[in-house]
Structure formats: C-alpha cells, structure tokens
Amino acid sequence: MNLIKHFTLGQHWPITAYWPHLAAIGLTLLTGWPVCAQTLDSIVAVVEDDVILQSELTQETSTILQRIQANNAKMPPELSIRKQVLEKMIVEKLQRQQAEKAGLHVNDDTVNQSANEIAQRNQMTLAQFREELDRQGMTYSTFLNTLRNEITINQLKAREIGARVKVTEHEIDHYMETQGKIGDEAIQYHLAHLLIAVKEGASPTEVQRAQSQVTDLVERLKAGEDFRQLAISYSNDNNALKGGDLGWRSIGDVPSLFQETVSKMRSGEIAGPIRSPSGYHILKMIELKGLESHIITKTQVSHILIKTNEIITDAEARQRLQALRARILDGEDFAALARGHSDDKASALKGGSLDWVSPGDLVKPFEQAMNGLATNAISEPVQTQFGWHLIKVTDRENKDNSDEYRKNLVRETIRKRKIEEETALWLRRLRDDAFVEINPDRL
C-alpha cells in the first residue's frame, strides 16, 4: 500500500483526480487479477498509507444497521449512518496503524481467552456462543479479528494515555470537599450525549455554522424528536453509533464540564448547548437511580503457613499441618504453634494473625476456605501459590463499608474521567494530524 501513498502524495494535483486509478491499483495489489471492464471494489477513503474499500464500508454499515434495528430504534437516513461508520473506521484504522508502529501485537492465546470470557459472561459455552454468532450473521473468525483489534487498541490507549493518568490523595480529598457528602455518589445517571465538533482554529464562519446546527438540534429534541436518531445522524462523538448513549455514571464519572448541569437535570430532560474546546454538546438525562449502602463481611483470621521447596514436598507440608491441626484440636494453643512453626514470619510474630480482612484481600483458595469455616473452627490444610495453610477464623462482623467503598469509587471515577477526557483529545489530534482523503462519490 506504500505505492498508493507515494503515488498520491508525490503529485501536485488533488487526490480525487486519481480515484479510478487508485481503485484499480488497490484491486491489483489485493488480488493479483488484471484490471478489466467490470465493477471494481472502489476506494472510499485513503487513510495515511492504507485504504478503506467500499465493500468494507458496506459490510460495517450493514452490521450497524442490524444492531440499530435489533434495538427497535427509529432508523436515520442510511447516508448519515454510512458517514458515521466511515469516520469510525478511519479513527480505528489510525489507531491500528499507531499500534503497529509501537510494535504492539496480541497473540492467539490472549484472543481465545478473551473470547471464552465473553462467552461465559453471556452464560454460554464457547460452542453456543459460536452458534449465536452464526445466527446473527457473523463468522467466528470475523469476531476473533474484531476482538483482536479491540484488544490491540485498548493496549495502545493504556500505553499512550492510561500510564500517565494518576489520581492523588489530594484530588480525592478535594473532590470530597467540593462535592460535599460522599453519598452523592449513590446517585447514578443514565446519560446520552451529542457533539457538534468545532476544530481547533476554526474560522468565525465555521463556528457560526456549528452554533446554528446545534441550536436547531436542541429545538428539535425539545419538540420531541428521537435523541438516538439525531445522535446517529449528526453527532461527532465516538458514541454516535450507540445513539450517544453513555451508560450509567456517578457524578464523579461525568466530565467536569457537565457535572453541575447533570446534577440538576431530571429524567427525560435535554440540556445544552454547552461549549467546550471540542465544540458544542447536548445532553439528555435518560434515567436516574440511587444505590444502597455497601455492606461487607469482615473476617478476623489467623493461619499457619508451611512453604514447599526442594526438600519439603506438598505431601510433607500437608502431613506437618495435619499433625499441627491434631495438636490444636487436642487443646494446644494455635498462636503458640504459629509462632513456632509458621513460615510466614510477619504473621507468626502475632500468633499467625492476619487481623481483619475484607473480601478480595486474600488469594481465592484461602478466601474460599476461610468463608466456609465457622468461628473458632480450624480448616483442613489448604493449598495456595504460597504453600500450605491451616486457617482459623476468630471473629466476623458485618460492616457498612460505604465511606471506604465510595472513596475508592471516587478514585476510580476520577481516573476514568481523566482517561476519557485524555482519550477524546488524543483521538481528535490523531484524526486532525493524519492524512485522510475521502471520496464523497463512493458514499
């Protein structure tokens, strides 16, 4: 495909003059067939040193149309959808090109494992999942290829954006102070969003055109037109093909520009236009709901650990613990035996105590065995990656962990908001800086 870039960029004439030639070159390179007097797979867009073919756009548009129909949404004009789909394909292709330059590669094992996890989340076996894909008209190989691309792009975003996004304790404290009661996080907002983009350095005429368009859209939405349809047709946001649906979010997960507005909106309400460096935004509050208190069971637990090595086998470690368990059941003190025999020296000094632990603090096999014990009961030997354990539960309590939970939620939502804002800016710059030529006659 480098031939195409060299051919087009090496001339002083506009690239649109060469669309017929590019189509022929693209077909020859892809198939090796001679060009003849028949219908060719035309090029819709040149994206850096690659192309998007009309057949690719048609196939992707068909998939999106099926998705919209499955949701019983009112269908926008197909040309509007094709434009949105093409823009989505351009941005995805640019990201894949960036990933290739960065040397990112997703192996087959990772893709297959992710496919299995997706099937499980849908409560299906992999065979059932493949049958469902076939029923919906998607081959399993196409699905795997799409999945590989998504994983690759996510890795690229993690490298370009996620690694440099940090959340400090000061930011968390500041959020709590400015937001007031942390319980505000209990309110969840189901939002939809529509963006009319204004590029950096736009002329006054372009700004005025965007203002007129967004004002007209707000009036149409308030008059009762379908938000989803208008978002699919006009929005320049990455969620346009989802009808602008942003899903459920806490107030901290809403971009800071919108937080004050969102906190005052009611279900069904339209807000905007809101100006930002990206353009003009319109919001819709689809629904609101609250969250209950976050109650967890904390466990006070102790253990004795025997590690395996070149000398002590699994069988030997298990036998030692069985002997210690018999001594404890005969009345010897657990703490004293932990101090004398446990290979976990930090807890051994405290009689084997791990103090109070919360769900998720300990490795899964240990936690499962611990949760199955009555208070003051002694487990059978339990194996984890650290060795073999005897476990004793001293006490349990149910605790309202809402404050700690919501503090962690604040940390995560601030991080997600930062990543979202950085991603939008990064994608906008990636798109603006790239060489992209679209043939409007092929849409």
RAURLIN-V852688 format. One record per run of one state. SS is the DSSP state (h for helix, s for strand, l for the rest). FROM is the first residue (numbers start at 1). TO is the last residue. If there is no record, write none. Layout:
SS/FROM/TO, SS/FROM/TO
This chain:
l/1/1, h/2/9, l/10/14, h/15/31, l/32/42, s/43/47, l/48/49, s/50/53, h/54/70, l/71/77, h/78/101, l/102/107, h/108/121, l/122/125, h/126/135, l/136/139, h/140/160, l/161/161, h/162/164, l/165/168, h/169/179, l/180/181, h/182/186, l/187/187, s/188/197, l/198/203, h/204/222, l/223/226, h/227/234, l/235/239, h/240/242, l/243/244, s/245/250, h/251/253, l/254/255, h/256/263, l/264/269, s/270/276, l/277/278, s/279/289, l/290/294, s/295/306, l/307/313, h/314/329, l/330/333, h/334/341, l/342/344, h/345/348, l/349/352, s/353/357, l/358/363, h/364/371, l/372/377, s/378/378, l/379/381, s/382/384, l/385/386, s/387/400, l/401/401, h/402/433, l/434/435, s/436/438, l/439/439, h/440/442, l/443/443
